Amino acid sequence: MKFLLPIVFATLALTLMTSEASAWYCRAVGYGGSGWGRSESPERARYLALYQCSRFGTRCRIRSCVY
């Protein structure tokens, strides 16, 4: 019993800890298409969003980027 309680406590503590990965999320929209990108770099996230949007649409622009 005295070994079980610390294991349960450690498991509970690890479960409750939040571990968010920091990344930029960008969304691009255009005529006929849209896209999104995710990366640690804001420039790369924008590039990925614009690339994905331009595959199916035209005149794509970044709509929003959040960290």
Residue frames relative to the residue before (quaternion, step in Angstrom):
aa qw qx qy qz dx dy dz
M 1.0000 0.0000 0.0000 0.0000 0.00 0.00 0.00
K 0.6933 0.4768 -0.3060 0.4454 3.59 0.94 -0.77
F 0.6383 0.4766 -0.3414 0.4989 3.61 1.24 -0.13
L 0.6260 0.5644 -0.3301 0.4249 3.56 1.13 -0.60
L 0.6438 0.5526 -0.3276 0.4158 3.59 0.93 -0.83
P 0.6820 0.4577 -0.3222 0.4706 3.69 0.81 -0.75
I 0.6227 0.5316 -0.3437 0.4598 3.60 1.05 -0.66
V 0.6538 0.4949 -0.3073 0.4830 3.58 0.96 -0.85
F 0.6531 0.5115 -0.3139 0.4619 3.60 0.94 -0.84
A 0.6664 0.4960 -0.3046 0.4659 3.61 0.91 -0.87
T 0.6446 0.5139 -0.3178 0.4684 3.58 0.98 -0.81
L 0.6546 0.5059 -0.3047 0.4719 3.57 0.95 -0.84
A 0.6574 0.5089 -0.3120 0.4598 3.59 0.93 -0.86
L 0.6695 0.4902 -0.3017 0.4696 3.60 0.94 -0.83
T 0.6449 0.5257 -0.3198 0.4532 3.57 1.05 -0.71
L 0.7185 0.4605 -0.2523 0.4562 3.58 0.96 -0.83
M 0.5516 0.6065 -0.4028 0.4070 3.59 1.20 -0.35
T 0.3036 -0.7384 0.5701 0.1938 3.56 -0.95 0.85
S 0.0353 -0.7863 0.6169 -0.0017 3.53 -0.91 0.93
E 0.0001 0.8144 -0.5781 0.0503 3.54 0.09 1.31
A 0.3243 -0.7115 0.5874 0.2089 3.52 -0.99 0.82
S 0.3400 -0.7498 0.5249 0.2162 3.55 -0.76 0.96
A 0.1862 0.7683 -0.5888 0.1687 3.53 -0.77 1.07
W 0.4295 -0.6599 0.5540 0.2704 3.52 -1.28 0.47
Y 0.1161 -0.7606 0.6363 0.0554 3.56 -1.03 0.89
C 0.0096 -0.8035 0.5944 -0.0310 3.58 -0.67 1.10
R 0.1670 -0.7691 0.6123 0.0756 3.53 -1.16 0.74
A 0.1054 -0.7793 0.6169 0.0320 3.54 -0.95 0.97
V 0.0718 -0.7822 0.6179 0.0341 3.55 -1.08 0.75
G 0.0377 0.7819 -0.6209 0.0421 3.52 -1.23 0.57
Y 0.6709 -0.4505 0.3726 0.4562 3.56 -1.30 -0.21
G 0.8495 0.1255 -0.1220 0.4977 3.55 -0.56 1.17
G 0.8182 0.1405 -0.0907 0.5500 3.60 1.15 0.04
S 0.0673 -0.7566 0.6468 0.0683 3.50 -1.36 0.24
G 0.0265 -0.8052 0.5924 0.0054 3.54 -1.20 0.36
W 0.1672 -0.7638 0.6131 0.1129 3.52 -1.30 0.28
G 0.1077 -0.7846 0.6079 0.0566 3.53 -1.24 0.52
R 0.1059 -0.7812 0.6137 0.0428 3.52 -1.16 0.69
S 0.2206 0.7588 -0.5848 0.1830 3.55 -0.85 0.99
E 0.5846 -0.5527 0.4513 0.3861 3.55 -1.30 0.24
S 0.7021 0.4100 -0.2431 0.5290 3.56 1.21 -0.53
P 0.4568 -0.6922 0.4715 0.2999 3.63 -0.82 0.88
E 0.6253 0.5403 -0.3450 0.4451 3.60 1.04 -0.70
R 0.6653 0.4981 -0.2988 0.4691 3.57 0.95 -0.87
A 0.6372 0.5221 -0.3298 0.4612 3.60 0.99 -0.78
R 0.6432 0.5077 -0.3181 0.4768 3.59 1.01 -0.78
Y 0.6462 0.5276 -0.3142 0.4532 3.56 0.93 -0.92
L 0.6746 0.4961 -0.3018 0.4558 3.59 0.86 -0.93
A 0.6502 0.5118 -0.3171 0.4635 3.59 0.98 -0.81
L 0.6803 0.4802 -0.2931 0.4698 3.58 0.90 -0.89
Y 0.6305 0.5337 -0.3342 0.4538 3.58 1.02 -0.76
Q 0.6831 0.4813 -0.2948 0.4635 3.57 0.84 -0.95
C 0.6490 0.5112 -0.3178 0.4653 3.59 1.00 -0.76
S 0.7031 0.4924 -0.2785 0.4309 3.58 0.88 -0.93
R 0.5250 0.6315 -0.4187 0.3877 3.61 1.18 -0.23
F 0.8084 0.2170 -0.1001 0.5379 3.60 1.04 -0.71
G 0.7731 0.3191 -0.1678 0.5218 3.60 1.18 -0.32
T 0.3476 -0.7034 0.5727 0.2376 3.52 -1.35 -0.02
R 0.8294 0.2227 -0.1791 0.4801 3.54 -1.31 0.40
C 0.1759 0.8167 -0.5229 0.1693 3.56 0.94 0.96
R 0.0251 -0.7779 0.6275 -0.0189 3.51 -1.11 0.83
I 0.5373 -0.6048 0.4789 0.3409 3.52 -1.21 0.59
R 0.2714 -0.7719 0.5591 0.1335 3.55 -0.76 1.09
S 0.7938 -0.1553 0.1254 0.5744 3.61 0.89 -0.88
C 0.0870 -0.7481 0.6546 0.0657 3.52 -1.32 0.50
V 0.0081 -0.7886 0.6145 -0.0195 3.56 -0.90 0.93
Y 0.3667 -0.7261 0.5464 0.1992 3.52 -1.21 0.62
